């Protein structure tokens, strides 16, 4: 066969049906046979969007997401998207055709060294060293992406697609992860048997290993409240009485107050990332005296961020199942207080829900000034500017069953964490630790491609929206209908909040003067709805979802919001300014 055939047939062997990218001459010989192989290449507007789409596709399906582009600029455009996928632990394979070996080093057209670009954000980099090894390296990249749970790079000199080779197409192998070491399990059992207030943190590993039912069973046996790790709101069903909401920035006060009482914490499938355990709402909730049992498939994560008592290297599903079997065979100190703790859990949740109901707007001095100022203004359709928290609550109430939601980075998007609740895994996608703007829309397009039967919704502020809104054309062109909610508050809110807190409201580069995003959406062939009355939020959202699910239409829901702002991302990240030069003495 030809190397192009070997490349394509290996992807077929690994079940590839969809790829995202922009066509290019560097891989055109292989692209020519994608269709007869049963592979659809979905062209995007910008390759960063393609990488995010592959990420969303992988996170929903549990299968590989694949992105490809032209050598040089097409590939460099993908770096941010692959970095986001890396921190989301998504099995994305980026195929990077590069300049030909016969001209490499001469500074030819679109030539660059593509491996160093991705070395920080990939679990494995396969560089095809000979056309005869095309199937081998392709297989290695697909296999490593799944076993290492993260992006891999397949780098192919463009002249290596041509010729004639003899090779065998590899058969995929599934890694069977175990439940950890016997000694660690026994140590965990000893801690759990004595625990009086155990708490479970359900992390991304619970989603990836399909371990929600096992997590539920373990929580029910222990009577333990369950909190979601940061930006993994879909790792435990929100309707369950033991669910207490997410930790981390703009998370659940109920969850934070409950974990602060823990004497033993089971960190199930989470690396306990530093941003996801920072103090919030003035609550330093991490239980420093508690015993921590951390469970992660990657041994390098055990004890990396937080001091732990027991580290179990294993699959979240297998470990939870094994721990349950062991605690079922023992009497537990926590059994005597199960009813009492259930009442405490219910009370904390009720208090938090009541606070959210009454928390209609931010009450800091800057936000109050902005609310008063915005009350005197009218939107461009003559309505009122709405409080983001009230909008988020109305959106929460109107969310359809089985929904998938992606959020961008930013102030309102982060406040949304308190209002986004899910019943099943593989439903919530956020940019995780990389925190890049322009994430939400392309990611939800990729998710919708993988699960067209599910409602798909993205949240973005107007700043982040500007980085990705052109992918509405991708959704329209290729009939991948989604619903995009844009919070139009005319500012870069997250960073502007730092200028409020630390720089005496000296605003530099934070203001945004925008045209109507609904009108722009219509110009791109989608539907657009402007919402500037609170009573219209739920009905307009439901109408947009109906367009998506019943009519196959993409709709942008533009919500006109006040300029009020929630808490800054990190109060620990900045210091009060000190100026030593005379000319800057007033800038403090």
N, C-alpha and C positions, 0 to 999 in steps of 0.2 A: 504494500500500500504506500501512499505518499505520506510524508510527515503531517500534512494537513488532515488527512483521513485518520491518522493515528491520534491526533489531538482531538478531533471531533468525536471519534468512536469511544475514546476514553471518557469524555464528558457524558456521552450517552450511557456508558456503563455506570456512571455515578448518578444517573437520574436527572441530569440537567434538562430542563424544559424551557427555561426563560433566562435571558441574559440582559444586562443593561449597559448601554454605552453609546458611542457615536462611531459610525463606520469610518474605516481608514484603510489606506492602501497597504499598510504594514501587515494586516491580517486578512486581506481580501480573498486570498486563495482559500483559506479555511471558511471564511464567512459565506462564500459562494455555496457551500454544502450544508450550512446550518439548517435550512428549511427541510430538505429531504431527510435529514437526521432527526427531525422533530424538535428542533431548537428554534425558539423565537428570540430574535435580537430586538429589544425595545429601544428605539432611538430616543435620546433625551435632549434637552436644550443645552445642558452643561454637565461635564463629566463628574463634578462634585455631586450633582444630583443623582447620577448613575450609581455612585458608590453608596449613597444613602439609601437608594432604592434597593440595592442588593442587601444592605443591612436589614431593612424592614422586611424584605422577603424572607431572609434567613430567620429572623426572630419570630415571625409568625409560623412559618412552616416547619422549623426545626431542621430544615435541609440547607444545602449550600446556597448562598447568594453569589452570583457571578457578575463581575464588571469587566469591561474591556474597552480599550480606546487606542487611538493612534499614538505611535511612539512620540516621545518628547512632550509637547504641550498637552496633548490629550491625556497622557499619563500623569503629568505633574498636577493637573487639575484635580486628580482624585485623592491627593494626599490627605486633605482634611477629612474627607468622608471615610477613608480607611482608618484614620486615627480614631474617629468616633466609633467605628465598628470594633476596633481593638478594645476600647474601654467598655463596650457593651458585650464583649466576649462572643461576638457573632462569627459564625463560620463562613466568612466571605472569602472567595478566591478572586484576586485581581490578576487578570492576564495582561501582561505588559510586553507587547511586541516592541522590540528595540531596533535601532539602526543595524544595518547588515554588517556581518563580520568582515566583508571585503573592503569596507570604507571606514570602519570604526577607528576613531582616533584622529581622523582628518578634519573634524569640525564640519561635517556635512549637514545637510538640511535636517532639522528636527532631531539632531543627535544629542544625547546626554546620557550620563551614567545613571541608570534608573534604579539600581539596587540600593544605593545609599539613601535615596529618598524615603524608602519604606522600612529601613532596618529597625527603627524604633517602634514601628506600629504593626509588625507582622510576627507571627509565631514561627514561620518558616519561609525561607526564600529559595525557590528552585530555579536555577539558571540552566537552561538546556545547553549542554556543552557539545552535543552532536545530534544531528537530525535523527539518528537511530535510537536516541534515548527520549524522544518526544513523549511517548506513552508513559514511560517510567516516571519522568518528572511531573507530568500532568497528574498522574495517579498519586504521587507523593504529596503534591500540594493539596489535592482534594482530601486525602486521608488525614494529613496533619491539621487541616483546618477544623476537622471534626474532633479528632482526638485531643488537640490542644485547645479547642474552643476559642478560636480567634482567626483573624485574617491571615492568609498566606499569599505569597506572590509567585506567579509563574512567569518568568522572564524569558522571552524567546527571540533570538535574533531573526529579523524578518526574512532573511534568505533561507532559514532552516525550515520554513514551511514547504519548501520545494524539494523534489528529488524522489527517490524510491528507497524504501526501507523494508526490512523484514522484522516484525515484532509481534508480541502477544499482547492483546488488550487486557490489562489487569482487571481482576474482579474485586469489588470493594469488600473491605473487611470491617466488621463492627466491633469496636472495643467494648468488652464487658467489664465495667468498673465494679469493684467490690465494695464491701462495707467497712473497710478499715481493719486495723490491727487488733488482735484480741486484747492486748494489754491496755490499749487506749480505750476500748469499749468497756472493759471492766472498771477502769478509773472513772469513766463517765457515769456508769451505773452507780458507783459508790456515791458520787456527788449528788446524783438525782434522787437516790434513796433517802438522803438526809435533807434535801432541799425543802424549805417551807414556802418559798415564793419563787418558783421557777418561771422564767419568761423565755419565749422563743422568738428569735429574729428570723423571719422567713425571707431569704435572699434570692438573687437571680438564679442561683444554682438549683433552687426548688423548681423554678419555671423550666430551666433547661433540661432537667432530668425527669420532668413530669411527675414531681413528687408532692403535689398539693394534697392529694388524698392521704398520703403517708404522714405529712406534716399535720393535717387535721386530726388523724387518729392519735398521734403522739400528744398533741395539745389537749385533746379531750381526755386522754388517760391521766395526764398530769394536772388537768384543770388550769393550764397555763395560758395567760394572755399571749396573743401573737401580734407582733408588730412587723410591718414590712420594712425591709432595708430601703435606703434612699433610692427613689425613682424605680422601685419595684412594687408598685401598688397592686399589681396583678398576681402577687405571689401567695395570696390567701384570700378566700372569698369574703367580701365586705358584709354579707348578710349573716355570717357566722357569729354567734354570741361571743366568741373568744377573739375575734378580729378587733384590733385597736388602732389601726391606721399606721401611716409611715413615720419613720424617724427622719431626722435631718431637716434641712432648710424648708421652712414653711410647712412642716409636717403636723402630726397630731399631738396636741397637748396631752390627750388621754394616754396615748402610747408612751410618751416621754415620762409622765408621772408614774405610770405603772412599772416601767423598766427601772426607774430610779429606786424602786422598792425591792428589786430582785436580789436574791442571795445566790442564785445560779442562773446563768444565761446560756441558752443553747443557740449558738449562731449557726444556723443551718444554711449552708450554701451561700455564704457571704464572706467577703474579704474584710469586712468592717472598715470600709474606706474612710479616710479622715474627714472628708467633707460631709459624709452622711452621719457622723456622730458628734458634730459640733454643737455647742449650746445654742438654744433657740428660744425665742420669747423670754429671754432672761433666765431660762431654766438650764442649769448644768446637770443634765439628767443621767449621764453615764454612771453606772453603779461601780465605782472604783473598788469597792470591797467585795464585790460579787465574784464567785468562781465562774470562769468563762470556759465553756466547751465549744470549741470552734471546729466546724466540719466543712471541708473544702476539697474539691477534687484536685486542686493544685497545691502541692505541699509547700510551695514557696510562699503562699498566703498565710499559712498558719503562724499566728503570733507576730505577723509583720507590723500591724498597726496598733493593736491592743494587746496588752499582757494577757496571756491565757493560762488556764490551769491544765486543760487537756486539749490536744490537737488530734483530730481524726482525719486522715487523708483517705477520702472515699467519696463515692457517689451519694448525693443528698438523699435520693430515694432509697438506696440500699441501706445507708446508715440509719435513716429514720425508721425503716422497717425493722432493722436488727435491734435498735434501742428499744422500740416498742415491745418486741418479743421479750426482751430482758426485763424491762420494768413491769411487764404484766406478770412476771413470775415472782415479784417481790412486793412486800409491803412498803409503802412510801410514807414519809413523814407528812407530805403535802396532802395525803388523803383526808386527814382529820380536818383540814381547813378549806376543803374544796368549795363548799357552799358559801362560806364567808368570803373567799376570794372571788367567787362568781358575782357576789353582790357588789364588791369593790369595783370589779371590772365594769359592771353595768352602770354603776353610779358615775365613774369617771367618764365613760362614753357619753352618758346623758348630759353631764355638765359641759363637755366639749361641744356636743351638738347644739345645746342651747346657746353657748357662746357664739358659735358660727352663725346661728340664726339671727342673733342680735348684733353681730359684727357687720353692720351694713356698709361701713366705710372706715377708712383709716383715720386715726384721731391725733396723729402727731401734728405739730404746728404747721409744717410745710403743707401737708395734705389738706388741712383745714383751710389754709389760704387758697390753695388751688381749687378746692371745692367751691369756695365762695366766689372765686373769679370765674370758674366755669359756669356757675349758676346764672351769671349775667349774659352768657354767650348762647348762641344758637348754632346747631350743627348745620352743615350745608344742605340738609333737607328740612331744616326748621325745627328739629326736635331738641332733646336735652342730652347732655353728656351724662353717661351712666356710671354708677359706682362699680368697679370691677368685681368686688366680692358679691354684690347682689347678682350681677350677670353670671358669675361662676356658679352660684347656687341654683339659678334658674336653668342653666345648661345641664347641671347635674340631674335635676328633676326630669328633664326632657330626654336624657340619654336613652337610646334604644337598647334592648337586650342584645347581648353578644357583640357589643360595640368594640372597636379597636380605636385607641386614641394615641396620637403622637403629640408631644409638646416640644416647642422650641426652647431656647434659653432666654431668660429675661424675667422681669419683675412680676408681671401678671401671670406668666406661665408657671412661675414657681409658687405663687400664691395658690394656683390651681391644684397643687398637690393635695391640699386639704379637702378638695371637693371631687376628686377623681377616685371613684370606687368601682371595683370590678368583681365579677363572679367567677371568672375563669382565667387561666394563665394565657400567656401570649396575646395580651390585649393592650398593654401599655408600653410605649416606646419613647424614651427621652434621651437626650444627648449625653447622659451620664457624666463621667468625670472630665471628658474633653470639653464639654460645654460650648460647642460651637453654634453660632447662629446659622440660620438657613437649613436646619435639620428636619423640621417637622413635616413640611409638605412632601418632599421627595420620599422620605421614609414611609409615610402613609400610602403613597402611590405604590411603593414596593410591596407593602403589606397587603394592599388591596389586590395586587396582581397574584399574590400567593393564596389569598382567601377572598375571592370575588363575591362569595355569598354573605360576607359579614359587612355591616356598616363601618365605614372608615372615616375618621374625623381627625383633623389636625388643628392645633392651637398655635398661634404665633402673634407676637407683638408687631407693630408696624415697622420697627427697625429690622428685626430678623426677617420679616416677610419680604422686604425689599431684596434680600439676598437669594430668594428661591422662588418668588412668585411666577417667574417665567416658566416653571415646570407645570403650571396650569395648562400650558400648550401641550405638554406631553400627555397629560390626563385626557385632554380633549381629542387630540390626534389619534390616540390609540385606544380610546373608549375604555378608560380605566377611571370610572367615576368616583370622586371623593367629595367630602364636605370640608371646606377650609374655613375656620373661624379666625378672623383677624381682629385683634384688639387695637383699635386706632386711638392712641392717646398722644400722638404727635411728639414723641420723645424716645430717646434711648433710656428707658426707665431704670434699669439695674445700675448702670454706671452713674446716672444722674443722681440717684439716691446717695451715692458716696459724696458727691459734691454738696449735697444738702447736709450730710452728717459731719463732714470733715473740712469743707472748703467754703463755709459761710454763704452758700447759695451762689457761688461764682460759677456760672454755667458756661462751659466751653464745649462746643460741638455736640451738645446734647439735644438740641431742638430739631424737630423734623416737620417740614411743611409739606404735606402730602396731598396729592389728588385723591379722588375717590377710588378706593381699591375695588369696589363693586363695579364701577364703570370700566376700570382696566380689565377686570375679569370678563366682562361682556365683550370687550374688544378682542379678547383672546378666544372667544367662542364658548365661554362658560356662562352660567347664570350668576347674577350678583344681587344681593339684598343688603340694604343699609338698615341697621337697627339702632334707633335712638330714643326708644321708649321702653321702659322696663317690662311692661305687659306684653310687648311684642317678642321678647327674647325666646321664650319657649315655643310659641307658635311658628316663628320664623325658622328656628332650628329644626323643628319637626318637618316643616315644608321642605327645607333643604335636604333632609335625610330621605324624604319621600322621592324627591327628584333623583337622588342617587340610586335608591333601591328599586324604584318602580319605573323610572324613565331613563335610567342610565346617564344622568346628567351630573356634571361637576358644578358645584355652587360655592361661591365665596360669600360668607356671611360677615359683613363689615360692621363691627360693633363700636360705636362712638363712645369712648370712655373719658372720664375725667383724668386730670394729670396727677391724681393722688398716687402715692407710692407706698408699698409695703417695706418691711425691714430690708436692710442691705444684705447682700450675699454673705459677707464675712466682716464682722466688726473687728476681728483679729488681724485682718490683712492690711489695714492702713493705720497710720499714726497721725496725730494732730501735727499740722505743718509747723516747721521752725524756719524762720528766714533770718539769715545773718547779714546779707547785703542791704544797705540802706534803701536802695531803689525798690526792694520787695517787702519793706517793713509792714506795709498794710495788708499783705497777702497771708494772713494768719487766721 
